[in-house]
Structure formats: structure tokens, C-alpha cells
Amino acid sequence: MPRTITVGNITYLVEIGAHRRFWERMLRSDWEPETFAIFDKHIGSRSLFLDVGAWIGPTALYGAQLADRCIAFEPDPVAFAELRANVAANADQEWAHRLEIHECAINKDGASFTLGGSAEGADSTSSALLPDRESQWTVRATRLQDVLALHRKPGQPVFIKIDIEGGEYDLLPTIRDVFADPLVTAYISFHPSILSESATLRNEAGHAQEIFVDQHMAAIESLPWTRSITARDGSVIDRAALEDGVEGRAWFPREILISAP
């Protein structure tokens, strides 16, 4: 029997399934309230919302009710099956036609790749950086620029959520043109622990440290510093402080928001 999730003024149905503990957090309004506040502020009724790394649907089902259209991407086949079931549970809602889901990743070149995950999959940590994990899948991919060219209306504002378990380090340097668009707002999650694990598994300690720093520096370089860049709590991110934090492995925000100045 589907359960009703309520976040603020928005409700949707989900099949609890294997992720009871997660959905119980949602039932208690105990999961990332800052994320939903950012959605409320930056997704309007004219917006195209791209949920890149939709997992089992908590943000796609929410954002679809705010946006003109939501297109969600999830390459983990186990997570996608749960996402599809949760979307189906809301099929009779008036907003359901605005939500479209794809068993597909977004990456730098649109080429298929190996995704590594836990034995069961769908644990929200399946990553392209760890293709040798217990479970492996070859997954389809497409480019973000191609998605925008296909689905964005002329002059349409766009909100992009990117949460792809370490894949952001390869992706971000290739989508600078997207970030440069003042009508695009991006909310990006970073996964330094996955990057560190991947680098350490394949390299000596010294070289792994270099990879960690270099990948973060490339991500910093890809950001549009003429625009507003803030942490999830709204604090302004200073580029020099960010670079110093990376060099010392002392600090890097887990989420950043790129928005209008």
C-alpha cells in the first residue's frame, strides 16, 4: 500500500519497499529541509527541472509539482525500478504528466560506462568512480547539452540538480557553457569521500592525494565565478578559501548552488 509523503504544502505517494528507513525520515520531515527550501525558491511554474541522479524519487516527485516539466535521470537499474514504481503510484495526480523519467546517466560524452554499486543496488552510492564494486552494470548515458537542446523551450529558466556520486568531477569541466547561462540555476552535490576511495584504491598514497586535489581544482575552475555561488545554508563561497581548503584537504562544501547574482 502506498504511503503519503508530505513536505511543506506538497504531497506524493511512494511504495515504501526496501527503503523504509529513508521514507520514515521523509515522513518525519527529517531529510534535507534545506534542499526543499532551495527548490521552493528557485523552481518556478515556467521552469524546466532536470533531476540528474534522481535515485528513488524524493526530489523528482517534489520538484515536478513546482515546475513546468521535470525530467529525471537514474542509471542504477534497481533504483530506477523503485523510481518507476513511485512515479506510477502518482499516475492519477494532475501533475503526473509533467514528470518524465529515464534509465540513463548524464556524463561528459554520452558514452555508455560501467556503474559500480552494492550487491543489491539502489543504495544511493552507485558510482562511475568505483566500477569494480560488488555489483556492476553497463549503463546508457547522454550529454546535458543534448537534453537541454531537446527539451528546453526558448527563454525557459532551468533548474538542474546534480547528485551523481562522484561523477560530477568528470562532468563539471565539460558543462561550463551550461553554467554560464544566466537562466540556469544549478544545485550540485559533491562526493569527496568517493573520489578519495577511488583514487586510493588505484594509486599510491602520494599520487592519490594529487588526484584528489587536481579533481577538486578542476571542479572549482569550471564554476562561473561571476555568478552567485553559495553553500546549502546560503553562505557565500569564496574561491580563494575554497582552493585553500582543497589544498589542505580541510574543507569542501558537500553542496553548492549556482544562481543569479
N, C-alpha and C positions, 0 to 999 in steps of 0.2 A: 504494500500500500504506500503510495507516495506521501511524503511529508511536506508540509508547508514551511518554507524558509521566509522569514521577514527581516528585511534590513531597511530601517527607516520607514519610508512610505511604500517600499517596493516589496512585492511577494512573488514567489515562484515555487513550483513543486519539484521535488527531487526523489529519486529512488535511493534510499539510504545505502543499500548494498554493503560493499566491503569497507566503506569509509565512514562508518558510524561515528567514530570519534571526531572526525573533521566536521561532519554535519551537525553534531551536537555542539561544537564550538559556534557554528553559524547560528544555531537555534538560541544560543546564549548571547548573540551579538558580540562574540569574543574573538573574531578573526579580522584583523587588519581594518579597523574602522577608518584609519587614515586613507586607505586605498579607496574606499567607497566615497569618502568626502571629496577626494580628488576627482573621481568620476562625476559626482554631482556638480562640481564646479566647472568641469571642462568638457563634458559631453552634452551637447545641446540637441534639440529636436531636428536640426539640419545636419548633424554630424554623421560622418561615416566612422564607425568604430571598428578597428581591427584588433582582435584579441589574438595575439601571437604567443602561443603556448597556453591554450585555454584549459588544459587539464580536464577535469570532470565537470567544469561549467560554472563555478560560483560567480565569476566576473562576467562571463558572456551572457548568462541569464539575467543578470542585473543590468548590464550596460545596454542590452538590446531594448530595454524598456525606456531608456533615455534617448537613444539615437534614432536617426532616420533609418539606419541599417547597421547591422553588426555581422561581420564575417569573422568566424573563429577558426583557428588552425591548431590541430593537435596531432602529432605524428605517432605517439605511443599507442599501439593498437588496443591495449587493454583500457587505457584511459579514454580513448576515443569511443569505445563501446559504451562506457558509462556516460560519457558526454551525450552520445546519441540517445540513450535511454532517458536522460534527464530532459533533453530537448523534447523528446516525444511525449513526456509527461505533461508538457505545457502546450500541446498541439492545438488545444481549443481556445487558447488565450488570444486576445485581439492583436497582441504584439508579436506573436509567434512567427508570422510571415516575414518579419524584419530580421530574423536570425538565420544565418546560413553557416553550416559547419563543414570543414574539410579535414579528412585524414591526411594531413600534409604538413610539412615543416616550411618555415621561411629561412632561407640561408643566402649566402653571398652570390651563388651562381645558379641556383635552381637545379643542381645535380643531386641525384639520389645519394644517400650515405648510410652508414651503419650507426644505429642508435643503440646504446647500451643501457640496460636497466636492471632492476632486481629480478628475482626469479618470477615474481607474479606480475611485474609491470605496474603501471598506474600509481606508483608511489610518489609522484611529482618530482623525481630526481633522475629520470631517464635523460641521458646526455650524450651529445656527439663527442664530447671530450673523453668519454670513457667507453669506447666501443667494445672493450674486452670484458665487460661485466657479465654476470651470470646469464642474463638473457640478452639476445641481440636480434635486431630487426633491421632489414633494409627498408628505408622509408623514402617516400617521394618528397620532393621539395619544389618550391618556386621562389622567385625573387619578389621582394617587397615592391620594387618599382613596377613590376608587371601586374601585381594585384591592383595597385593604385591606377595604373593606366586602364585597366579593365573595368573597375568598379566605381571609381570616383567621378562624381558629377562636376561639371565646370564650376570653379569657385567654391567647391564644397569644403567646409572645415573637416579636419580629420583628427581623430584621437587614436593613437596607437599604444597599446600595452604590449611590452616585450618581456616575456619571462620564459627563457628557453634554456635554463640550466647550464650555463657556461657557453652556449652557442653565440651569445652576444659579443664575445671578444673577436670572433671572426667576422660577424655580421656588421658591426657598427662602422668600421672604416669604409665599408662599401656603400653605405646609405647616407653619406654626408649631404647629398643633394636633397634627400627627403627632409632631413633636419633643417636645412636652410630655408625651407618653405615656411613663411610666417603663419600660414593657415594650418600647419601641422603641429599638434601637441603630442609629445611622446613621454610615456611613463615606463622607465626601463629598470628591470631588476638585474643586479649583478651577483655573481656566484664565485667569489674569490676562493672559497674552500674547495669547490670542484676543480677550478683551474689549478690550485696548488696540488691537489691529489693527482690530477692528470700529469702535471709536469714532474712530480716526484717519482711517479711510477716508471717513467721513461727516461729519466736523466739523473746524473749525479747531482748531489745537493746544490753545488755552486751554480751549475747550469740551470737547474730548476728554478733557483731564485732569480736568475737573469730573465728566464721566460716569464715568470710571474710579473716582474717589473715591466718588461717590454710590452706585454699584452695590455696591461693597465695603462701604460703611457700611450699606446696606440689608441685605446678607447678614449682617453682624455683628449687626444689630438683630434679625434673625429667629432667632438661635440661643438655645437655652434655657440661660441663664447660671446657673440654679440647679442644673444638672446638671454632670457631669464633661465637660469639653471639652479634648481633648488633641491633640497633633500625632501623626504616624505613629510617631515614635520614643518616644511615651509621655510626653513633656514636657507639663506643664500650660500651656494657653494663657491668658494674662491679657488681659482685654478692653481695658483701657486701653493696654497695649503694642501690641495688635493695631490699635487705632484710630490710634495714633501712627505705626505702620508704614505704614498705608494713606495717611495724610496726607502722609507723606514719600516715598511710593512706594518704601519701603526694604525692606518685608517683609510677606509674607502667606503663610501655610502652603499648600502645594500639596494637602495632605490634612488633614482633621480628623476626629476620632472623637468622637461624642456617645454617652455611655454612662451607666450608673448612677453615682450619686455615690460 
